[in-house]
């Protein structure tokens, strides 16, 4: 009769293999998530320069900046006082220029679009 001997399985090798598979899985999920975010952030944006009158201090500029930052579709905004200028980058598919102007005028300021 022939005796069959089995090799003893080293648990460290199994744990290493499982860890490697888990890391590969995690990195693939993460890269898929990042590619999805990259697609949405690459949507078309437009930049507009507005003359804002009625600001009397840096606090006014901060107030406008904060109001614009809370609007969906506005990617970036910079409000300058002195200078009375607002430079806004936005996604036209999510917010219209008229809505941006209304948001500023709601604070009591007057807005005029400047040529870029």
PyMOL commands that set and color helices and strands:
alter all, ss='L'
color gray80, all
select helices_A, chain A and resi 11-41+58-69+97-105
alter helices_A, ss='H'
color red, helices_A
select strands_A, chain A and resi 46-53+74-80+85-90+110-114
alter strands_A, ss='S'
color yellow, strands_A
deselect
rebuild
show_as cartoon
